[in-house]
Amino acid sequence: MNTPLYLSAREAAAELGVQPATLYAYVSRGLIRSMPGPGKQKRYDAADIRALAAQKDRPDAAATSPLTGGLVLETRLTLIAEDGPWYRGHSALALAESFSLEAVAGLLWACDSDPFAAPSPGPLPELPAGSAPLERLMLALAAYPLLDPAAYTRAPALLPVKGAALLRLGVAALLGQPAPSADPIHRQFAAAFGLTGDAGSELIRAALVLSADHELNTSAFAVRCAASTRAPLHAALLSGLGAFSGPRHGAAADRVGAWLSDIGEAEDIPAVLQQRLQRGDPLPGFGHMVYRGADPRATCLLALGNRLLPGNRQLAMAPALIAQAADLFGAGPNIDFALAVVVRALGLPADAAKILFCAGRIVGWIGHALEQMTVPEQIRPRATYVGERPRRGK
């Protein structure tokens, strides 16, 4: 991995062609990262500066730049820092040591009382045989008004309770259970996967907590767009689930599991990765749009896995695989890789990583929907038109 390059304020401003005050404004808006330098001076990330300079120099940049990286809206839910996400001021990595997903839900939803104290919703409607987990979840969410006459409520006092009911409903649908359960969600997963003992259950608990939210990712933004129209909570979750189902988001863990299945022993790692590199294939599970190096959530989950399952062969191979990927692809592991390794370490079904990620992320989606419903404005960005101009008569 390359060592990051940092510039002084004078060097950074010169590269951008701006005054120092403008440079500081870019930093305050989150467009450029800074770090302490010698004395009281700051140093500025050269990669951020050059990316911003390239955007500024490109003609009609607003029309051609992708909607990534910019600051779009305010949130009190999750801060993404170099050491990973922080849920309302609490490190997600620290919460993963002991918190349940339900406890994280209460934190992210800013609950004054336990939203899970209410009874679980009734049995799920009969779903088509052979439906995949995400398909079952979509169908269950769409059918939620059949189970709850208050499904369309927008009352702030009721929404967290409905969120708890929808989380339990979603877990039942993902696991193929006939009805929601009031048991802790990580224990429901352990029981459904046939795990015995506390190690597997604890590792699943941590995976759920680390998956709960990650600020304004694509699915969270989709949820917020729906919630800004005052769509009911279950419909907002459907919007997020649609975005999540893509191979570049929630289904990325499936792609990781596919190439990991080619590695039986540590000796297979160099050949498998070199073949992918020679073919020009990407390496799903490595690299992240936010983190420059390793995803701190992945590092945390793999470390916890090694503590809970000492000597596990799959977890023991991970460091060599990560090192080889860094040498060949120049990227660090992300949460999709860690989830896929944990699934293999526990001997879970191939799609279990995606299911775990989805169950955890439902908590974040509900948090985003609840927060957005307190904002009076509707989300309505504008596009820069670059097509053919109207031909008006003289």
C-alpha positions in Angstrom: 0.0 0.0 0.0 1.3 3.5 -0.8 2.0 5.9 2.1 -0.4 8.9 2.0 1.1 12.2 0.8 0.2 15.4 2.7 0.8 19.0 1.6 1.2 22.2 3.5 -1.5 24.9 3.3 0.5 26.9 0.8 1.2 23.9 -1.4 -2.4 22.8 -1.3 -3.8 26.2 -2.1 -1.4 26.6 -4.9 -2.4 23.3 -6.5 -6.0 24.3 -6.3 -5.4 27.8 -7.4 -7.4 29.3 -4.5 -6.8 31.5 -1.5 -6.1 29.8 1.9 -9.5 30.8 3.1 -11.1 28.8 0.3 -8.9 25.8 1.2 -10.1 26.0 4.8 -13.7 26.1 3.6 -13.2 23.0 1.5 -11.8 21.2 4.7 -14.8 22.3 6.8 -17.2 21.0 4.2 -15.4 17.6 4.3 -14.0 17.8 0.7 -10.4 17.6 1.9 -9.0 15.7 4.8 -6.4 17.3 7.1 -4.2 16.1 9.9 -1.9 17.8 12.5 1.5 18.8 11.1 4.6 20.4 12.7 3.8 23.0 15.3 0.3 24.3 15.0 0.2 23.8 11.2 -2.1 21.4 9.4 -1.3 19.1 6.6 -3.7 18.3 3.7 -4.4 15.1 1.9 -2.8 15.4 -1.6 -5.2 12.8 -3.1 -8.2 14.8 -2.0 -6.7 18.0 -3.3 -5.8 16.5 -6.7 -9.2 14.9 -7.1 -10.9 18.2 -6.3 -8.5 20.1 -8.7 -9.3 17.6 -11.5 -13.0 18.2 -10.9 -12.6 21.9 -11.0 -10.5 21.8 -14.2 -12.8 19.5 -16.1 -15.2 21.4 -18.4 -18.8 21.4 -17.3 -17.8 19.4 -14.2 -21.3 19.6 -12.6 -22.8 17.8 -15.6 -20.2 15.0 -15.8 -19.2 14.3 -12.2 -21.0 11.4 -10.5 -23.1 12.1 -7.4 -20.5 10.6 -5.0 -18.5 12.2 -2.3 -20.3 15.5 -1.9 -22.2 16.6 1.2 -25.9 16.2 0.6 -27.8 16.5 3.8 -27.4 16.7 7.6 -27.8 13.7 10.0 -27.3 13.0 13.7 -27.2 9.2 13.1 -23.7 8.1 12.0 -20.4 9.8 11.6 -17.8 8.0 9.4 -14.3 8.6 10.8 -10.9 7.1 10.0 -11.6 4.6 12.8 -14.9 3.5 11.5 -18.6 4.6 12.0 -19.8 6.2 15.2 -23.5 5.7 16.0 -24.7 8.9 17.7 -21.3 9.5 19.3 -20.6 5.8 20.1 -18.0 3.9 18.2 -19.7 1.0 16.3 -16.5 -1.0 16.9 -16.8 -0.6 20.6 -20.6 -1.4 20.5 -19.8 -4.6 18.6 -18.1 -5.9 21.7 -21.3 -6.2 23.7 -24.4 -4.5 22.2 -27.3 -6.4 20.7 -28.8 -5.2 17.4 -31.9 -4.3 19.4 -29.9 -2.1 21.7 -28.2 -0.4 18.7 -31.7 0.2 17.3 -32.8 2.0 20.4 -29.6 4.2 20.2 -30.0 5.0 16.5 -33.7 5.6 16.8 -33.2 7.9 19.9 -35.8 5.9 21.8 -36.9 7.0 25.3 -38.5 3.7 26.0 -38.0 0.1 24.6 -39.7 -0.1 21.2 -39.4 -3.9 21.4 -41.6 -4.2 24.4 -44.7 -4.3 22.2 -45.9 -7.7 21.0 -44.5 -9.0 17.7 -46.7 -8.8 14.6 -48.7 -11.9 13.6 -47.7 -14.7 11.3 -46.4 -13.7 7.9 -48.7 -14.1 4.9 -48.0 -17.2 2.9 -45.1 -16.5 0.5 -44.5 -18.2 -2.8 -42.4 -21.4 -2.4 -38.9 -21.1 -3.6 -38.6 -17.3 -2.9 -35.0 -16.1 -2.1 -34.5 -14.3 1.2 -34.5 -10.8 -0.2 -37.6 -11.6 -2.3 -39.3 -12.9 0.8 -38.5 -9.7 2.6 -39.9 -7.6 -0.2 -43.1 -9.5 -0.2 -43.4 -9.4 3.6 -42.9 -5.6 3.7 -45.4 -5.1 0.9 -47.9 -7.2 2.8 -47.3 -5.5 6.2 -50.6 -3.4 6.1 -52.4 -6.7 6.1 -50.9 -7.4 9.5 -51.1 -4.0 11.1 -54.1 -1.6 10.7 -51.7 1.3 11.8 -49.1 0.5 9.2 -49.6 3.9 7.5 -49.2 5.9 10.7 -46.9 8.9 10.8 -47.3 9.6 14.5 -43.8 10.2 15.9 -44.7 8.3 19.1 -45.7 5.2 17.2 -43.0 5.0 14.5 -40.2 3.4 16.6 -42.7 0.7 17.7 -43.6 0.1 14.1 -39.9 0.0 13.3 -39.3 -2.7 15.9 -42.2 -4.7 14.5 -40.9 -4.3 10.9 -37.4 -5.4 12.0 -38.7 -8.6 13.6 -40.9 -9.2 10.6 -37.9 -8.7 8.3 -35.8 -11.1 10.2 -38.5 -13.8 10.0 -38.8 -13.3 6.3 -35.1 -13.4 5.7 -34.7 -16.6 7.7 -37.8 -18.2 6.2 -39.6 -18.4 9.5 -43.5 -18.5 9.6 -43.8 -15.7 12.2 -41.7 -13.0 13.9 -40.0 -13.9 17.2 -39.3 -11.8 20.3 -36.0 -13.7 20.9 -32.8 -11.7 20.4 -32.1 -11.4 16.7 -28.5 -12.8 16.9 -29.9 -15.9 18.7 -32.6 -16.3 16.1 -29.9 -16.4 13.4 -27.8 -18.8 15.4 -30.8 -21.1 15.9 -31.8 -20.9 12.2 -28.3 -21.8 11.1 -28.0 -24.6 13.6 -25.1 -23.1 15.6 -24.4 -24.4 19.1 -22.5 -22.6 21.8 -21.9 -18.9 22.4 -19.1 -18.2 20.0 -21.1 -18.3 16.7 -24.0 -16.4 18.3 -21.6 -13.7 19.5 -19.9 -13.4 16.2 -23.3 -13.0 14.5 -24.3 -10.4 17.0 -21.2 -8.3 16.3 -21.7 -8.7 12.5 -25.2 -7.3 12.8 -24.1 -4.4 14.9 -21.3 -3.4 12.5 -23.8 -3.7 9.6 -26.4 -1.5 11.2 -25.6 1.9 9.5 -23.0 3.6 7.4 -24.2 7.1 6.9 -25.6 8.1 3.5 -25.0 5.0 1.4 -27.2 4.3 -1.6 -29.9 2.3 0.2 -30.1 4.8 3.1 -30.4 7.7 0.6 -33.2 5.8 -1.2 -35.0 5.3 2.2 -34.6 9.0 2.9 -36.0 10.0 -0.5 -39.1 7.9 0.1 -39.5 9.1 3.7 -39.2 12.8 2.5 -42.4 12.2 0.5 -44.0 10.9 3.8 -44.3 7.4 2.4 -45.2 4.9 5.2 -42.3 3.2 7.0 -42.7 -0.1 5.4 -42.7 1.5 1.9 -39.6 3.5 2.7 -37.8 0.2 3.7 -38.9 -1.3 0.4 -37.1 1.6 -1.4 -33.9 0.9 0.5 -34.2 -2.8 -0.1 -34.4 -2.3 -3.8 -31.1 -0.4 -3.8 -29.5 -2.9 -1.4 -30.3 -5.8 -3.7 -27.8 -4.7 -6.3 -24.4 -6.5 -6.8 -22.6 -3.2 -5.9 -24.2 -3.0 -2.5 -25.8 -5.7 -0.4 -25.3 -8.5 -2.9 -21.6 -7.7 -3.0 -21.0 -10.4 -0.3 -22.3 -13.0 -2.7 -19.6 -12.0 -5.2 -17.0 -12.3 -2.4 -18.2 -15.7 -1.5 -18.0 -16.9 -5.1 -14.3 -16.2 -5.5 -13.5 -17.3 -2.0 -14.9 -20.7 -2.8 -12.0 -21.2 -5.2 -9.6 -21.1 -2.2 -9.4 -24.3 -0.3 -6.0 -23.9 1.4 -3.6 -21.1 2.0 -1.5 -22.3 -0.8 -4.3 -21.5 -3.3 -4.3 -17.8 -2.5 -1.5 -16.6 -4.8 -2.8 -18.4 -7.9 -6.5 -17.5 -7.4 -5.7 -13.8 -7.0 -3.1 -13.7 -9.8 -5.5 -15.3 -12.2 -8.1 -12.6 -11.4 -5.5 -9.9 -11.9 -4.4 -11.3 -15.2 -8.0 -11.6 -16.4 -8.7 -8.1 -15.4 -11.4 -9.2 -12.9 -12.1 -7.0 -9.9 -11.7 -8.4 -6.4 -15.0 -8.0 -4.6 -14.6 -7.4 -0.9 -11.6 -5.1 -1.3 -11.6 -1.4 -1.6 -14.2 1.1 -0.4 -15.6 4.4 -1.6 -15.1 6.0 1.8 -12.1 4.3 3.5 -8.6 4.7 2.0 -7.2 1.5 3.5 -8.9 -1.3 5.3 -12.5 -0.9 6.4 -12.3 -0.6 10.2 -15.5 -2.7 10.5 -13.8 -5.6 8.6 -10.7 -5.4 10.8 -12.9 -5.4 13.9 -15.0 -8.3 12.8 -12.1 -10.5 11.8 -10.2 -9.8 15.0 -13.3 -10.7 17.0 -13.7 -13.9 15.0 -10.1 -14.9 15.8 -10.8 -14.3 19.5 -14.0 -16.3 19.5 -12.9 -19.1 17.1 -9.2 -19.5 17.8 -7.5 -21.8 15.3 -10.3 -21.6 12.7 -8.9 -22.3 9.3 -10.8 -19.8 7.3 -10.0 -17.0 9.7 -6.4 -18.0 9.9 -6.1 -17.7 6.1 -7.4 -14.1 6.1 -4.2 -12.3 6.9 -2.3 -13.9 4.0 -5.2 -13.2 1.7 -5.4 -9.6 2.8 -1.6 -9.1 2.3 -1.7 -10.7 -1.2 -4.7 -8.6 -2.2 -2.8 -5.4 -1.1 0.2 -6.4 -3.2 -1.7 -7.2 -6.3 -4.8 -5.0 -6.2 -3.6 -2.2 -3.9 -6.8 -2.3 -1.7 -7.8 -3.2 1.8 -10.6 -5.5 2.9 -14.1 -4.1 3.4 -17.1 -5.4 5.4 -18.3 -7.6 2.6 -15.0 -9.6 2.8 -15.2 -9.9 6.5 -18.8 -11.1 6.4 -18.0 -13.7 3.8 -15.0 -15.0 5.8 -17.1 -15.2 8.9 -19.8 -17.1 7.1 -17.3 -19.6 5.8 -15.7 -19.9 9.3 -19.0 -20.7 10.8 -20.1 -23.1 8.0 -23.2 -21.1 7.1 -25.2 -21.1 3.9 -23.6 -19.2 0.9 -26.1 -16.3 1.1 -25.8 -15.9 4.9 -23.5 -12.9 4.6 -26.0 -11.0 2.5 -28.8 -11.9 4.9 -26.9 -10.8 8.0 -25.9 -7.5 6.3 -29.5 -6.9 5.3 -30.9 -7.7 8.8 -28.5 -5.3 10.4 -29.0 -2.6 7.9 -32.8 -2.5 8.4 -32.0 -0.8 11.7 -30.1 1.9 9.9 -32.8 2.3 7.3 -35.5 2.8 10.0 -33.3 5.4 11.7 -32.9 7.3 8.4 -36.6 7.2 7.8 -37.4 8.4 11.3 -34.9 11.3 11.0 -36.1 12.3 7.5 -39.7 12.4 8.6 -38.8 15.3 11.0 -37.4 17.4 8.1 -40.1 19.5 6.5 -38.4 19.7 3.0 -38.9 17.0 0.4 -35.7 15.7 -1.2 -35.7 17.0 -4.8 -32.3 17.5 -6.3 -31.9 19.0 -9.8 -30.0 17.6 -12.8 -27.8 19.5 -15.2 -29.3 18.9 -18.7 -26.6 18.0 -21.3 -28.9 16.7 -24.1 -30.1 18.3 -27.3 -31.4 21.8 -26.8 -34.9 22.8 -27.9 -35.0 24.2 -31.4 -37.2 27.2 -31.2 -38.5 29.1 -34.2 -37.2 32.5 -35.0 
